Each structure stands twice: as C-alpha cells, then as structure tokens.
C-alpha cells in the first residue's frame, strides 16, 4: 500500500507570481519598454485619463495599451480610435491580472519599438494590489466622488502604488472632498508616493502627469 | 470575494511543487492564513472545490490554520492581539502599533506520496 507523508512547502502564495513578475520586468528592461500598471475603482475615469495621456505623449513616444476587462471590448475600441497600438485582455471573470496574463498580453501586443505601455487593470482596489504584474511602476486613479477617506478603506492599494492621480478635481466643490486631508492620509500609508491632482475632463494636471511619465520612461530606458 | 483567483494561484503553486518533487498523489493541503489577511477562511473553503476542479488537487481535503494578528505597541512595548483589543494597546491605550504577524497567506504543507 502507498504511504502518505507530510511534505512541508512553507511558501507564500504570492512568491510564485512574484518570481514570474520579475522575469517579465527583466524582459521589459531589455526591450526598453516601460510598463505602467494602472489601477482604480470602476468609473474613476481610467479610459478618459488614458485618452488625455495619449494625446499629450503620442508625438514623442510609441505607446501601447493593454485593456483588461472581465468581458467586453468597449474600452479597447474607444482607445484604438485614438490611434495607438491596443490589445484587449479578457480575464474571464478573474478580478485581477497576474504576471502570466501580463506576459501573454505583452506578447500579443508586441513590445518591439514601444517606449510606453499601459496595462489597464481590472477596476477593483483589492486583488490587483496583491498581484505583481511585472510592471515597471504602479499607478492608481482615485476620483473625487469616491471620497477622501478611500485610503483608509483600501490601505494596501495605496501603499503599493508609486503615483496616485486624484481625478475629477473639477467636481470637487460638489463633493465634500478635502484634497489636503486625502493627501495626508495617503502619505501616512506611503511616504514616497507622488500625488497628482488632475481633471481628465478639462485637462488640468495632465501636463504634470505627462512629465512624470517622461521622466520614468527616460530612467527605464537608461542602461 | 476575491478568494477564488488567489486559491487558483495556490493550486498552480502546489501542482508545480508536486511536479518538481515527483509527487503522484495528494491527500490533503494545509494553508496558514493570518487573521488580518484579506483572505477570509470561510470563503477560501467555499471556493476550494471550484478552484481544484479538473486539477491534481481534485478530491483533496483542505485544512486551514488561522494565525493570530499580533502587534507591538510602539509607546510601551507591550505585545497584544490586534483584533481582541481593537487596535488599541491594552496597557497604555495608545494606537501606535507595529504589526508583528497576521497578514500571512502561506501554503504550509501537503500530505502526499
């Protein structure tokens, strides 16, 4: 009869994904492609912000977009009308992207010659925070109607991102949103975070955001 | 409920481990989940059958060990359980704490041959 025995594994569940994410990053570094993982709640204005970003940068760098959605191509069609390379990733019901899905997406998109690729993650603030996608940097959009107390509710997300865009600041007066208080809450969780208030609607703050991207892409492409 | 995606990740990791270590049959899987982790043990159990469906772990038994969420008070150095004390130091009532444990999500072991 077969003997069963206890075999110790003692591995953090995220280790395996983390290793694959590091491999993705090495490839991107070699290809001189800067990958930004963009996360947010549904309805925070990710696609509109992306359109603004493309408009600001498309004459100076080659851009690619990977749109992750549970199951539709509405956003991908909107973006492809802006004239950049775009691919739609269907997560098939999954609430986040992992390093493997990112890798498949990058292969599908073809990173050759691309300077800047945005991975538009699934609209959700819990699971994407736990899975390293292999991106060069992580960004998040928080929109004014969501409230200045959002950092208190989703601390992990705010502590892993490199840059936070606070979108819809044109609507600040209609919502009880305290920008300084929000910044303070975010900095407490993540002292190194860069916070940029923007309005994707009227273009406010987009230039500062574009500058951040320019600097990061340049830094990434250095040997 | 984001446990399913993570449990699928667990299954992949265990399958890889089994392949590398030439394990043919798995009887049970033991996970360790910190009580301050974003994984809720009840939900992990609920989605387990769906996650293992059609994999090497189909028909395995899942066991979950919950690890306590402990913190160190930065004011008076008392160690205490975060949930039981609602994040407040029972000794000096300060809320200035450093987490020592409780956010783990580990694959502890498998029973296999």
HADDOCK unambig.tbl for C-alpha pairs under 7 A between the chains (distance, minus, plus):
assign (segid A and resid 3 and name CA) (segid B and resid 113 and name CA) 6.21 0.50 0.50
assign (segid A and resid 4 and name CA) (segid B and resid 111 and name CA) 6.17 0.50 0.50
assign (segid A and resid 4 and name CA) (segid B and resid 112 and name CA) 4.98 0.50 0.50
assign (segid A and resid 4 and name CA) (segid B and resid 113 and name CA) 4.78 0.50 0.50
assign (segid A and resid 5 and name CA) (segid B and resid 111 and name CA) 5.30 0.50 0.50
assign (segid A and resid 5 and name CA) (segid B and resid 112 and name CA) 5.49 0.50 0.50
assign (segid A and resid 5 and name CA) (segid B and resid 113 and name CA) 6.20 0.50 0.50
assign (segid A and resid 6 and name CA) (segid B and resid 109 and name CA) 6.63 0.50 0.50
assign (segid A and resid 6 and name CA) (segid B and resid 110 and name CA) 5.72 0.50 0.50
assign (segid A and resid 6 and name CA) (segid B and resid 111 and name CA) 4.35 0.50 0.50
assign (segid A and resid 6 and name CA) (segid B and resid 112 and name CA) 6.41 0.50 0.50
assign (segid A and resid 7 and name CA) (segid B and resid 109 and name CA) 5.44 0.50 0.50
assign (segid A and resid 7 and name CA) (segid B and resid 110 and name CA) 5.30 0.50 0.50
assign (segid A and resid 7 and name CA) (segid B and resid 111 and name CA) 6.04 0.50 0.50
assign (segid A and resid 7 and name CA) (segid B and resid 112 and name CA) 6.95 0.50 0.50
assign (segid A and resid 8 and name CA) (segid B and resid 108 and name CA) 6.11 0.50 0.50
assign (segid A and resid 8 and name CA) (segid B and resid 109 and name CA) 4.21 0.50 0.50
assign (segid A and resid 8 and name CA) (segid B and resid 110 and name CA) 6.54 0.50 0.50
assign (segid A and resid 9 and name CA) (segid B and resid 107 and name CA) 6.22 0.50 0.50
assign (segid A and resid 9 and name CA) (segid B and resid 108 and name CA) 5.44 0.50 0.50
assign (segid A and resid 9 and name CA) (segid B and resid 109 and name CA) 4.91 0.50 0.50
assign (segid A and resid 10 and name CA) (segid B and resid 106 and name CA) 6.28 0.50 0.50
assign (segid A and resid 10 and name CA) (segid B and resid 107 and name CA) 5.41 0.50 0.50
assign (segid A and resid 10 and name CA) (segid B and resid 108 and name CA) 4.44 0.50 0.50
assign (segid A and resid 10 and name CA) (segid B and resid 109 and name CA) 6.47 0.50 0.50
assign (segid A and resid 11 and name CA) (segid B and resid 106 and name CA) 5.57 0.50 0.50
assign (segid A and resid 11 and name CA) (segid B and resid 107 and name CA) 5.31 0.50 0.50
assign (segid A and resid 11 and name CA) (segid B and resid 108 and name CA) 6.80 0.50 0.50
assign (segid A and resid 12 and name CA) (segid B and resid 105 and name CA) 5.97 0.50 0.50
assign (segid A and resid 12 and name CA) (segid B and resid 106 and name CA) 4.41 0.50 0.50
assign (segid A and resid 12 and name CA) (segid B and resid 107 and name CA) 6.23 0.50 0.50
assign (segid A and resid 13 and name CA) (segid B and resid 10 and name CA) 5.85 0.50 0.50
assign (segid A and resid 13 and name CA) (segid B and resid 105 and name CA) 6.18 0.50 0.50
assign (segid A and resid 13 and name CA) (segid B and resid 106 and name CA) 5.61 0.50 0.50
assign (segid A and resid 13 and name CA) (segid B and resid 107 and name CA) 6.40 0.50 0.50
assign (segid A and resid 16 and name CA) (segid B and resid 13 and name CA) 6.63 0.50 0.50
assign (segid A and resid 94 and name CA) (segid B and resid 5 and name CA) 6.17 0.50 0.50
assign (segid A and resid 95 and name CA) (segid B and resid 2 and name CA) 6.66 0.50 0.50
assign (segid A and resid 127 and name CA) (segid B and resid 2 and name CA) 6.31 0.50 0.50
